[in-house]
Amino acid sequence: MLPEFDLLRPNTMPEALAMLAEQDPDVLPLAGGTNLIVELRDGHRSPKKLVDVSRLRELHGISREEGHLVVGSGTTIAELLTHPLIAEHGRPLRQAAALLGNPLVRNRATVGGNLANASPAADTAPPLLALGAEAELVSRNGTRRVPLRDFMTGVNQTLIRPDELLASLRWPAPPARSAAGFYKIGLRKADACSVINAAAMVVWDEGRRCREARIAIGAAAPRPVRAPAAETALQGRPLEPGVIEEAAHLAAQATEPIDDIRGTAAYRRRMAEVIVRRLLTQIAEAAGKWEVEI
Ligand SMILES: Cc1cc2nc3c(=O)[nH]c(=O)nc-3n(C[C@H](O)[C@H](O)[C@H](O)COP(=O)(O)OP(=O)(O)OC[C@H]3O[C@@H](n4cnc5c(N)ncnc54)[C@H](O)[C@@H]3O)c2cc1C
């Protein structure tokens, strides 16, 4: 059964921020409710007040601004799936959206809720880390931006202060010579929490050598992680099988997985290597095709 709480429904951002600024630890933002309402029902949380942020127009919309993609935190997962700017400049995020939950969940769940909930297995986190996203946080005291890699600090922990809202996510539009992808392993094909997930993005030069790489892995540490040693190992090198093999191995070393009901730590580490290798192989194929097309 749901515990009792007051549902506050602000129509404007100043109203919402004033409600959160009460500094009452018992006040929580509510977006789609697909995590929060489940937690209330299970008795894991018992806030006295929920601030419904779904009417705040500032949290909605997907746009391109000064070479960056900007996605409002209130954007639903279903909207990510159909928006042309995400198809063009956020391919791994679109792939993750297609595999998150089921159609009912995707219609309500928001990207902001997915990140603010900070599950280690959150499916939108690795793609946004691979894209190099920043999170914009807003409060009555102003706005601040933090790299997404610093935003999630542990299991269900983020840098969001109680008086702040996650307003948007932004990342630089990927250059022409780049490719990116997302991969997820669950216990079944649909409506499954990730046992392991990963995303990668590579930018290459005229000689098809890697100029920049970002690799992110989820469900294998207290928070989704980047794999810096693997990224460095790719720098300046062509995406050949031996190089990919080495990077995938290093990426798996960046994980700190645990045994749980969905899989063992050893399985997760092994699969991290497998899916990063697959992603980099697909990116190498895309790089090859790009060369042929010019
Ligand atoms: C059946 C089912 C299947 C699911 N499958 C998946 C899956 O495959 N992959 C996956 O990653 N997740 C999955 N989820 C989890 C959930 O749907 C997602 O995490 C979803 O994106 C959460 O978004 P929401 O808008 O519903 O968040 P809410 O439940 O409204 O909020 C989640 C948390 O974020 C906070 N919050 C929300 N918005 C803001 C904001 N703007 N600023 C600050 N804090 C905020 C809330 O206070 C709360 O703590 C599933 C859930 C269900 C019920």
Ligand as a Chemical Component Dictionary entry (heavy atoms), coordinates in Angstrom:
data_LIG
# 
_chem_comp.id                   LIG 
_chem_comp.type                 NON-POLYMER 
_chem_comp.pdbx_formal_charge   0 
_chem_comp.three_letter_code    LIG 
# 
loop_
_chem_comp_atom.comp_id 
_chem_comp_atom.atom_id 
_chem_comp_atom.alt_atom_id 
_chem_comp_atom.type_symbol 
_chem_comp_atom.charge 
_chem_comp_atom.model_Cartn_x 
_chem_comp_atom.model_Cartn_y 
_chem_comp_atom.model_Cartn_z 
_chem_comp_atom.pdbx_ordinal 
LIG C1  C1  C 0 8.566  -2.443 -14.945 1  
LIG C2  C2  C 0 9.771  -1.540 -14.898 2  
LIG C3  C3  C 0 10.814 -1.771 -15.775 3  
LIG C4  C4  C 0 11.943 -0.943 -15.741 4  
LIG N1  N1  N 0 12.956 -1.213 -16.626 5  
LIG C5  C5  C 0 14.064 -0.427 -16.605 6  
LIG C6  C6  C 0 15.137 -0.692 -17.518 7  
LIG O1  O1  O 0 15.102 -1.605 -18.349 8  
LIG N2  N2  N 0 16.237 0.122  -17.450 9  
LIG C7  C7  C 0 16.321 1.165  -16.568 10 
LIG O2  O2  O 0 17.345 1.870  -16.564 11 
LIG N3  N3  N 0 15.314 1.429  -15.702 12 
LIG C8  C8  C 0 14.204 0.670  -15.700 13 
LIG N4  N4  N 0 13.183 0.933  -14.811 14 
LIG C9  C9  C 0 13.335 2.014  -13.837 15 
LIG C10 C10 C 0 12.633 3.347  -14.216 16 
LIG O3  O3  O 0 11.604 3.176  -15.122 17 
LIG C11 C11 C 0 13.641 4.366  -14.792 18 
LIG O4  O4  O 0 14.736 4.564  -13.926 19 
LIG C12 C12 C 0 12.952 5.712  -15.113 20 
LIG O5  O5  O 0 13.713 6.393  -16.099 21 
LIG C13 C13 C 0 12.776 6.606  -13.891 22 
LIG O6  O6  O 0 12.206 7.834  -14.335 23 
LIG P1  P1  P 0 10.904 8.454  -13.662 24 
LIG O7  O7  O 0 10.598 9.699  -14.409 25 
LIG O8  O8  O 0 9.808  7.479  -13.549 26 
LIG O9  O9  O 0 11.505 8.812  -12.219 27 
LIG P2  P2  P 0 10.768 8.937  -10.803 28 
LIG O10 O10 O 0 10.378 7.593  -10.314 29 
LIG O11 O11 O 0 9.708  9.991  -10.836 30 
LIG O12 O12 O 0 11.978 9.499  -9.932  31 
LIG C14 C14 C 0 13.136 8.722  -9.700  32 
LIG C15 C15 C 0 14.082 9.492  -8.760  33 
LIG O13 O13 O 0 14.569 10.647 -9.387  34 
LIG C16 C16 C 0 14.207 11.835 -8.673  35 
LIG N5  N5  N 0 13.916 12.834 -9.695  36 
LIG C17 C17 C 0 13.081 12.694 -10.753 37 
LIG N6  N6  N 0 13.154 13.783 -11.541 38 
LIG C18 C18 C 0 14.044 14.625 -10.980 39 
LIG C19 C19 C 0 14.571 15.910 -11.338 40 
LIG N7  N7  N 0 14.196 16.561 -12.445 41 
LIG N8  N8  N 0 15.495 16.482 -10.529 42 
LIG C20 C20 C 0 15.901 15.832 -9.400  43 
LIG N9  N9  N 0 15.464 14.616 -9.009  44 
LIG C21 C21 C 0 14.540 14.021 -9.798  45 
LIG C22 C22 C 0 13.026 11.442 -7.813  46 
LIG O14 O14 O 0 12.931 12.233 -6.626  47 
LIG C23 C23 C 0 13.383 9.990  -7.488  48 
LIG O15 O15 O 0 14.305 9.951  -6.435  49 
LIG C24 C24 C 0 12.033 0.133  -14.819 50 
LIG C25 C25 C 0 10.951 0.377  -13.958 51 
LIG C26 C26 C 0 9.826  -0.445 -13.983 52 
LIG C27 C27 C 0 8.689  -0.161 -13.047 53 
# 
loop_
_chem_comp_bond.comp_id 
_chem_comp_bond.atom_id_1 
_chem_comp_bond.atom_id_2 
_chem_comp_bond.value_order 
_chem_comp_bond.pdbx_ordinal 
LIG C1  C2  SING 1  
LIG C2  C3  SING 2  
LIG C2  C26 DOUB 3  
LIG C3  C4  DOUB 4  
LIG C4  N1  SING 5  
LIG C4  C24 SING 6  
LIG N1  C5  DOUB 7  
LIG C5  C6  SING 8  
LIG C5  C8  SING 9  
LIG C6  O1  DOUB 10 
LIG C6  N2  SING 11 
LIG N2  C7  SING 12 
LIG C7  O2  DOUB 13 
LIG C7  N3  SING 14 
LIG N3  C8  DOUB 15 
LIG C8  N4  SING 16 
LIG N4  C9  SING 17 
LIG N4  C24 SING 18 
LIG C9  C10 SING 19 
LIG C10 O3  SING 20 
LIG C10 C11 SING 21 
LIG C11 O4  SING 22 
LIG C11 C12 SING 23 
LIG C12 O5  SING 24 
LIG C12 C13 SING 25 
LIG C13 O6  SING 26 
LIG O6  P1  SING 27 
LIG P1  O7  DOUB 28 
LIG P1  O8  SING 29 
LIG P1  O9  SING 30 
LIG O9  P2  SING 31 
LIG P2  O10 DOUB 32 
LIG P2  O11 SING 33 
LIG P2  O12 SING 34 
LIG O12 C14 SING 35 
LIG C14 C15 SING 36 
LIG C15 O13 SING 37 
LIG C15 C23 SING 38 
LIG O13 C16 SING 39 
LIG C16 N5  SING 40 
LIG C16 C22 SING 41 
LIG N5  C17 SING 42 
LIG N5  C21 SING 43 
LIG C17 N6  DOUB 44 
LIG N6  C18 SING 45 
LIG C18 C19 SING 46 
LIG C18 C21 DOUB 47 
LIG C19 N7  SING 48 
LIG C19 N8  DOUB 49 
LIG N8  C20 SING 50 
LIG C20 N9  DOUB 51 
LIG N9  C21 SING 52 
LIG C22 O14 SING 53 
LIG C22 C23 SING 54 
LIG C23 O15 SING 55 
LIG C24 C25 DOUB 56 
LIG C25 C26 SING 57 
LIG C26 C27 SING 58 
# 
